[in-house]
Amino acid sequence: MAALRRLLCSQPGLLVDPPAQSSLAARLPSNVLCAIFVLFDFEGRVYTSHVCRYWRAVSIAHPGLLWSLISTTGRRRGAFRRQLERAKDVPVVVMMNFESTSRPGWNDPLPEFGRSFRALADHMGHVESLHISVLSHAARYVHAGVLALRAVPAPFLARLDLLLYHECPPRHPVVYPMISDDILTCDAPRLTHIRLAGTRFLHSVPHAFRNVTLLYLLLDDDIRPVVISNLSALSSLRDLYLGGHALLPSSSPTLAWQISLRSLHLGVYPFVPWLLPYLGGTNVQNLWMCRKNDAAFNETFPVEDPRLNARAYLQQSDWSRTFEIIRSDGKYRSVNCQSLRAVNIHADFLAYLSDVIVDEEYLVRCNDGHYMLSLPRILRLTVVLMDDPADDQTDAVYDDTLLHCTSHASCTTVSCVSLKVLNIRTAATSDRELHVLGPAEILTLLGHLDYQTTTLARLTISGAELVTHVPISVSQLFDVAEVLLVDPADTDETELEGVPMGIPWFLHYFGATDIQNVKVLWQNYAGPIDDAFPTEDPGLNVRAYLHHDHTSIRMIDIVREDGKYRCVKYSRTINVPERFMEHLTGLIIDERYLLGCPELESRTISIPRVLQLIIVLMDDAPNEDTLLHCVSHDACSTVACSALEVLDVRAAGSPTVLGPEQVLALLTHVDYHHGTLDRLVISGADLVTHLTAPLYQLLGVADSLVVDSADTETTKLKGVPQPVFSDPF
């Protein structure tokens, strides 16, 4: 409604007068119709323009609202040109994705290739963001993606994305189309963000790229140093990503690098020592590097001053280590080493740190003979414990942890002679029960810390409960520190303070705030969901669906009041912050989502403005601890929804029979703070009615009880658009 009010107030005069007809739909003012049309995806807007002459006139009269995002896959002849024509002269975001396909029933988009680029050339004057992706076995189509832009000026273009992939047979050379200097007729004064993959500059950086501030460049095998040295001509460049496999020579280019970068992402393989110093790595504010199976860590930053290193996080996963460092001058350094062997950070880089976070797995997986981690100046140390292994995990690393160490020689000892504060934290990435630690386990872990002082100033145990019924061990634990603090509610994700956002710039590149529909996959990223849309206004969120599958995958669908759609899919357990939820009026949530949130502080999901809540039940669960059969209320989350009016309990698709006592058990996890609901709906399930007492209790929950066993359709969030492309997730 807020979007409708803004639209009505912003357009006091109607662009199209409604006809004098008796039909209510035909008498609606044009700006009211436009507010309705904007809630549809592109396909739906096309259909609305076919209803009647008046609706078509309204649709065409509002190009800025309805036709500013244009996409094509080339499977509908002439559709792309019609979209561009309907947009008139308003600034548009254009996404062109051409992929050869052999799927039955799908039209091959390549015959439409030439017509689409001719249509683009005719309308390039009002394109502000252009994404072109071509995947083809035919080299001519890959070349055409570049050639089509040569003689086309782009006075308003701000973002350009060229992803050109030639899928050639084995032992055939891959075609890399060249970008000539006359691309965009050397006229793109507003172009600041560029992403290039599968293509390169012919000789020098094109003149149209002279104002670029952000460049994403994916390199290829036969890249030459001159390509990198030519980047120094981009005097406005501030953010640079270089990635891919490039056989670079052992010596650096002769042409000096003159640019001072703000952020630099390096993922070039194999590693060459000259690349980072050549790009001015010492002066870069924020630096991310990724390396594979190569030289020692000290070659990564050969000219950095380790005395500036203040805080660090040493992280460990199955096949990689990540070192995050915050320096005293505010600069950030991150190195991800992807290797089958343990790569250790150089001792000089650790000698001046005062605060360190280290994963327990980092200390356990030192299989290269280095069993001492020296931190001589450290004052505060945080050790992040591993999750308990799942039932199907037999990795030996879980058999010899810092808490249950059967062989002290197999784990690393941390030398921290100046240590004052120790924090032992449980990992907040699991959907298992709250950790319970015994004093003996803590003392075993302390055996790996050489702090050479009688007592610590403070010992904190976060995210876990402490067993206290073993007096001897507890008394020993009290001797370790002057203050012992146990905080089982502190289950927040462990993060290094001051780390800049290393992923969201990619969304800024596409102008995600202005895009109608955005879907993001973050795999193994440890940041909060806030990072996905850092500039979005959560006050616009009106409806959401919180999914949780049988693994640790979670997906959050959000439909905003302006009709825009946002989706984030995580390959790890995360939670949506309250600010994203507090303005919602409608919410769908999977039962499994409520069962899989042991890391939530107080295990309460707060949705204070939600009027309608839908809970989608799991199919018959393998265990009995569900919302319907809850044997431990502490194992499930509670939904706080003080404004709730309508609750819909939906089966997941298979025939289900529910008893009143099961529904009542579920309702104990819904805190709606008032006597009765307006309506309680049970969908896709039969309700057992021969249990009189529970049934009467259930009838007292809501003014209206509706049981609709025939409603077995898949639960969907209203307003989610149909995908334009096949789902890559």
Residue pairs with C-beta under 8 A, 6 or more apart in sequence:
1 561
2 561
3 35
3 38
3 561
3 562
3 563
4 32
4 35
7 31
7 34
7 35
7 38
7 65
8 31
8 32
8 35
11 31
14 29
14 30
14 31
15 30
15 31
15 58
15 61
15 62
16 30
16 54
16 57
16 58
16 61
17 30
18 26
18 27
18 28
18 29
18 30
18 54
19 26
19 27
19 54
21 27
25 51
25 55
26 52
26 54
30 57
30 58
30 61
30 62
33 55
33 58
34 58
34 62
34 65
34 66
37 44
37 45
37 48
37 58
37 59
37 62
37 65
37 66
38 65
38 66
38 562
38 563
39 563
39 719
40 47
40 48
40 563
41 516
41 517
41 721
41 722
42 69
42 70
42 71
42 83
42 721
42 724
43 722
45 59
45 66
45 67
48 55
48 59
49 55
49 56
49 59
49 60
50 56
59 66
59 86
60 86
63 86
63 87
63 88
63 89
63 90
64 90
66 86
67 83
67 86
67 87
67 88
67 90
67 92
68 87
68 90
68 91
68 92
68 93
68 514
68 516
69 92
69 93
69 95
69 515
69 516
69 517
70 80
70 83
70 84
70 87
70 92
70 93
70 94
70 95
71 94
71 95
71 96
71 97
71 724
72 79
72 80
72 83
72 95
72 96
72 97
72 112
72 116
73 97
73 98
73 99
73 109
73 724
73 725
74 80
74 96
74 98
74 107
74 109
74 110
74 111
74 112
74 113
74 116
75 106
75 107
75 109
75 112
76 107
76 112
77 112
77 115
78 115
80 96
80 112
80 115
80 116
80 119
80 120
81 115
81 116
81 119
81 122
84 92
84 94
84 119
84 120
84 122
84 123
85 123
87 123
87 126
89 125
89 126
90 126
91 126
91 127
91 128
91 156
92 123
92 126
92 127
92 128
92 129
93 127
93 128
93 129
93 131
93 511
93 514
93 515
94 120
94 127
94 129
94 130
94 131
95 131
95 724
96 116
96 120
96 130
96 131
96 132
96 133
97 131
97 133
97 724
97 725
98 109
98 110
98 113
98 116
98 133
98 134
98 135
98 136
98 141
99 109
99 133
99 134
99 135
99 136
100 108
100 109
100 110
100 135
100 136
100 137
100 138
100 167
101 108
101 109
110 136
110 138
110 141
113 141
113 144
114 144
117 144
117 148
120 127
120 130
120 148
120 152
121 148
121 151
121 152
124 152
124 153
124 154
124 157
125 153
125 154
125 155
125 156
126 156
127 154
127 156
127 157
128 156
128 157
128 158
128 159
128 190
128 511
129 157
129 158
129 159
129 510
129 511
130 154
130 157
130 159
130 160
130 161
131 159
131 161
131 163
131 510
132 145
132 161
132 162
132 163
132 164
133 161
133 163
133 164
133 165
134 141
134 142
134 144
134 145
134 163
134 164
134 165
135 165
135 167
136 142
136 165
136 166
136 167
137 166
137 167
137 168
139 166
139 168
139 175
142 164
142 165
142 166
142 175
142 177
142 198
143 175
143 177
145 162
145 164
145 177
145 199
146 162
146 164
146 177
146 178
146 179
146 180
146 183
146 199
147 177
149 183
149 184
150 180
150 182
150 183
150 184
150 185
151 182
151 185
152 184
152 185
153 184
153 185
153 187
153 188
154 184
154 187
154 188
154 191
154 208
155 187
155 188
155 189
155 190
156 190
157 184
157 188
157 190
157 191
158 190
158 191
158 192
158 193
158 511
159 191
159 192
159 193
159 194
159 509
159 510
159 511
160 188
160 191
160 193
160 194
160 195
161 194
161 195
161 509
161 510
162 179
162 194
162 195
162 196
162 197
162 198
162 199
163 195
163 197
163 198
164 177
164 197
164 198
164 199
165 197
165 198
166 174
166 175
166 176
166 198
168 174
168 175
174 220
176 198
176 199
176 200
176 220
176 222
177 198
177 199
178 199
178 200
178 201
178 202
179 196
179 199
179 200
179 201
179 202
179 206
180 202
180 206
181 202
181 203
181 204
181 206
181 207
182 206
183 206
183 208
184 191
184 206
184 208
185 208
186 206
186 207
186 208
187 208
188 208
188 209
188 211
189 211
190 211
191 208
191 209
191 211
191 212
192 211
192 212
192 213
192 214
192 236
193 212
193 213
193 214
193 508
193 509
194 209
194 212
194 214
194 215
194 216
195 215
195 216
195 509
196 215
196 216
196 217
196 218
197 216
197 218
198 218
198 220
200 220
200 223
200 227
201 227
201 230
203 230
204 230
204 233
205 230
205 231
205 233
205 234
209 234
210 233
210 234
210 235
210 236
211 236
212 234
212 236
212 237
213 236
213 237
213 238
213 239
214 237
214 238
214 239
214 240
214 505
214 509
215 231
215 234
215 237
215 239
215 240
215 241
216 241
216 506
216 509
217 231
217 240
217 241
217 242
217 243
218 243
218 244
219 227
219 242
219 243
219 244
219 245
219 246
219 268
220 244
220 245
220 246
221 245
221 246
221 247
222 247
223 244
223 246
223 247
223 248
225 248
225 249
225 252
225 253
226 253
228 242
228 248
228 253
228 275
228 278
229 253
229 254
229 255
229 257
230 255
231 237
231 240
231 259
232 255
232 256
232 257
232 258
232 259
234 259
235 258
235 259
237 259
237 261
238 261
238 262
238 263
239 261
239 262
239 263
239 264
239 505
240 261
240 263
240 264
240 265
240 279
241 264
241 265
241 267
242 264
242 265
242 266
242 267
242 268
242 275
243 265
243 266
243 267
243 268
243 290
244 267
244 268
244 269
245 268
245 269
245 270
246 268
246 269
247 270
248 268
248 272
248 275
249 272
250 272
250 274
251 274
252 274
252 275
252 277
252 278
253 278
257 278
257 279
257 280
259 280
260 280
260 283
260 284
261 279
261 280
261 283
261 284
261 285
262 284
262 285
262 286
263 284
263 285
263 286
263 287
263 288
263 500
263 505
264 279
264 281
264 284
264 286
264 287
264 288
265 288
265 289
265 502
266 275
266 276
266 279
266 287
266 288
266 289
266 290
267 289
267 290
268 275
269 291
269 292
269 294
270 292
270 294
271 291
271 292
271 294
271 295
271 299
271 300
273 295
273 299
273 302
276 287
276 289
276 300
276 301
276 302
277 302
277 303
281 287
281 301
281 303
281 304
282 303
282 304
284 331
285 330
285 331
285 332
286 331
286 332
286 500
286 502
287 331
287 332
287 333
287 334
288 334
288 336
288 502
289 300
289 334
289 335
289 336
290 335
290 336
290 338
291 300
291 335
291 336
291 337
291 338
291 339
292 337
292 338
292 339
293 338
293 339
293 340
293 341
296 343
296 346
297 323
297 335
297 337
297 343
297 344
297 345
297 346
297 349
298 346
298 348
298 349
300 335
301 333
301 349
304 333
304 349
306 346
306 348
306 349
306 350
306 351
306 352
307 352
308 327
308 328
308 329
308 331
308 352
309 325
309 326
309 327
309 328
309 349
309 350
309 352
309 353
310 326
310 327
310 328
310 352
310 353
310 354
310 355
311 325
311 326
311 353
311 354
311 355
311 356
311 496
311 497
311 498
312 323
312 324
312 325
312 326
312 350
312 353
312 355
312 356
312 357
312 496
313 322
313 323
313 324
313 356
313 357
313 358
313 494
313 495
313 496
314 321
314 322
314 323
314 345
314 356
314 357
314 358
314 359
314 362
315 321
315 322
315 323
315 324
315 359
315 362
316 359
316 361
316 362
316 365
317 361
317 524
319 338
319 339
319 340
320 336
320 337
320 338
320 339
321 336
321 337
321 339
321 342
321 343
321 362
322 334
322 335
322 336
322 337
323 333
323 334
323 335
323 337
323 345
323 349
324 332
324 333
324 334
324 496
324 499
325 332
325 333
325 334
325 349
326 332
326 496
326 497
326 498
326 499
327 333
330 498
332 498
332 499
332 500
334 499
334 502
337 343
341 367
341 368
342 365
342 366
342 367
342 368
342 370
344 366
344 368
344 370
347 374
350 356
350 373
350 374
350 375
351 374
351 376
351 377
352 377
353 375
353 377
353 378
354 377
354 378
354 379
354 380
355 378
355 379
355 380
355 381
356 375
356 378
356 380
356 381
356 382
357 381
357 382
357 384
357 494
357 496
358 373
358 381
358 382
358 383
358 384
358 414
359 383
359 384
359 386
360 383
360 384
360 385
360 386
360 401
360 402
360 403
361 386
361 397
362 412
363 373
363 383
363 402
363 411
363 412
363 414
363 448
364 386
364 397
364 400
364 401
364 402
364 410
364 411
364 412
365 397
366 411
366 412
370 412
371 409
371 411
371 412
371 413
372 412
372 413
372 415
373 412
373 413
373 414
373 415
374 415
375 381
375 414
375 415
375 416
375 419
376 415
376 416
376 417
376 418
377 418
378 416
378 418
378 419
379 418
379 419
379 420
379 421
380 419
380 420
380 421
380 422
380 423
381 414
381 416
381 419
381 421
381 422
381 423
381 449
382 422
382 423
382 424
382 425
382 494
383 402
383 422
383 423
383 424
383 425
383 445
384 425
384 426
384 427
384 494
385 401
385 402
385 403
385 424
385 425
385 426
385 427
385 435
385 464
386 397
386 398
386 401
386 427
387 427
387 429
387 430
387 432
388 398
388 430
388 432
388 435
389 395
389 398
399 406
400 406
400 407
400 410
400 411
401 411
402 411
402 444
402 445
402 448
403 437
403 441
403 442
403 444
403 445
404 441
404 444
405 411
405 444
405 447
405 448
408 447
408 448
411 448
412 448
413 448
413 449
413 450
414 448
414 449
414 450
415 450
416 449
416 450
416 451
417 450
417 451
417 452
417 453
418 451
419 449
419 451
419 453
419 456
420 456
420 457
420 458
421 456
421 457
421 458
421 459
421 460
422 446
422 449
422 451
422 456
422 458
422 459
422 460
422 481
423 460
423 461
423 462
424 437
424 442
424 445
424 459
424 460
424 461
424 462
424 464
425 462
425 463
425 490
425 494
426 435
426 462
426 463
426 464
426 491
427 494
428 463
428 491
428 492
428 493
428 494
428 573
428 599
429 493
429 552
429 572
429 573
429 599
430 573
430 598
430 599
431 552
431 573
431 595
431 596
431 597
431 598
431 599
432 598
433 598
433 635
434 463
434 464
434 465
434 488
434 491
434 598
435 463
435 464
435 465
436 464
436 465
436 466
436 467
437 461
437 464
437 465
437 466
437 467
438 466
438 467
438 470
438 473
439 466
439 467
439 468
439 470
439 473
439 474
439 476
439 477
440 470
440 473
442 461
442 466
442 477
443 473
443 476
443 477
443 480
446 480
455 479
455 480
455 481
455 482
456 480
456 481
456 482
457 481
457 482
457 483
458 481
458 482
458 483
458 484
458 485
459 477
459 480
459 481
459 483
459 484
459 485
460 485
460 486
460 487
461 484
461 485
461 486
461 487
462 487
462 490
462 491
463 487
463 488
463 490
463 491
463 599
464 486
464 488
465 486
465 488
466 486
468 474
477 484
478 484
489 601
489 602
490 601
491 598
491 599
491 600
491 601
492 601
493 526
493 528
495 526
495 527
501 527
501 531
501 534
503 522
503 525
503 527
503 531
504 531
504 532
504 533
504 534
507 518
507 520
507 532
507 533
508 535
512 518
512 533
513 533
513 535
513 536
515 564
516 563
516 564
516 565
516 721
517 564
517 565
517 721
518 533
518 564
518 565
518 566
518 567
519 566
519 567
519 568
519 569
519 723
519 729
520 532
520 567
520 568
520 569
521 569
521 571
521 728
521 729
522 532
522 568
522 569
522 570
522 571
523 571
524 571
524 572
525 531
525 570
525 572
526 572
528 574
528 577
529 556
529 568
529 570
529 574
529 575
529 576
529 577
529 580
530 577
530 579
530 580
532 566
532 568
533 566
536 566
538 579
538 580
538 582
538 583
539 583
540 560
540 561
540 562
540 564
540 583
541 558
541 559
541 560
541 561
541 580
541 581
541 583
541 584
542 559
542 560
542 561
542 583
542 584
542 585
542 586
543 558
543 559
543 584
543 585
543 586
543 587
543 717
543 718
543 719
544 556
544 557
544 558
544 559
544 576
544 580
544 581
544 584
544 586
544 587
544 588
544 717
545 555
545 556
545 557
545 587
545 588
545 589
545 715
545 716
545 717
545 720
546 554
546 556
546 576
546 587
546 588
546 589
546 590
546 593
547 553
547 554
547 555
547 556
547 557
547 590
547 593
548 554
548 590
548 592
548 593
548 596
549 592
550 592
552 571
552 572
552 573
552 596
553 569
553 570
553 571
554 569
554 570
554 573
554 574
554 593
555 567
555 568
555 569
555 570
556 567
556 568
556 569
556 576
556 580
557 565
557 566
557 567
557 717
557 720
558 565
558 566
558 567
558 580
559 565
559 717
559 718
559 719
559 720
560 566
563 719
565 719
565 720
565 721
569 729
573 596
573 599
575 597
575 599
575 600
578 606
581 587
581 605
581 606
581 607
582 606
582 607
582 608
582 609
583 609
584 607
584 609
584 610
585 609
585 610
585 611
585 612
586 610
586 611
586 612
586 613
586 718
587 607
587 610
587 612
587 613
587 614
587 641
588 613
588 614
588 616
588 715
588 717
589 605
589 613
589 614
589 615
589 616
589 639
590 615
590 616
590 618
591 615
591 616
591 617
591 618
591 626
591 627
592 618
593 637
594 605
594 615
594 627
594 636
594 637
594 639
594 669
595 625
595 626
595 627
595 635
595 636
595 637
597 603
597 605
597 637
598 635
600 637
603 634
603 636
603 637
603 638
604 637
604 638
604 639
604 640
604 671
605 637
605 638
605 639
605 640
606 640
607 613
607 639
607 640
607 641
608 640
608 641
608 642
608 643
609 643
610 641
610 643
610 644
611 643
611 644
611 645
611 646
612 644
612 645
612 646
612 647
612 648
613 639
613 641
613 644
613 646
613 647
613 648
613 670
614 647
614 648
614 649
614 650
614 715
615 627
615 647
615 648
615 649
615 650
615 666
615 670
616 650
616 652
616 715
617 626
617 627
617 628
617 649
617 650
617 651
617 652
617 656
617 685
618 626
618 652
619 652
619 653
619 654
620 654
624 631
625 631
625 632
625 635
625 636
627 636
627 665
627 666
627 669
628 658
628 662
628 663
628 665
628 666
629 662
629 665
630 636
630 665
630 668
630 669
633 668
633 669
636 669
637 669
638 669
638 670
638 671
639 669
639 670
639 671
640 671
640 673
641 670
641 671
641 672
642 671
642 672
642 673
642 674
644 670
644 672
644 677
645 677
645 678
645 679
646 677
646 678
646 679
646 680
646 681
647 667
647 670
647 672
647 677
647 679
647 680
647 681
647 702
648 681
648 682
648 683
649 658
649 663
649 666
649 680
649 681
649 682
649 683
649 685
650 683
650 684
650 711
650 715
651 683
651 684
651 685
651 712
652 684
653 684
653 712
653 714
655 684
655 685
655 686
655 712
656 684
656 685
656 686
657 685
657 686
657 687
657 688
658 682
658 685
658 686
658 687
658 688
659 687
659 688
659 691
659 694
660 687
660 688
660 691
660 694
660 695
660 697
660 698
661 691
661 694
663 682
663 687
663 698
664 694
664 697
664 698
664 701
667 701
676 700
676 701
676 702
676 703
677 701
677 702
677 703
678 702
678 703
678 704
679 702
679 703
679 704
679 705
679 706
680 698
680 701
680 702
680 704
680 705
680 706
681 706
681 707
681 708
682 705
682 706
682 707
682 708
683 708
683 711
683 712
684 708
684 709
684 711
684 712
685 707
685 709
686 707
686 709
687 707
689 695
698 705
699 705
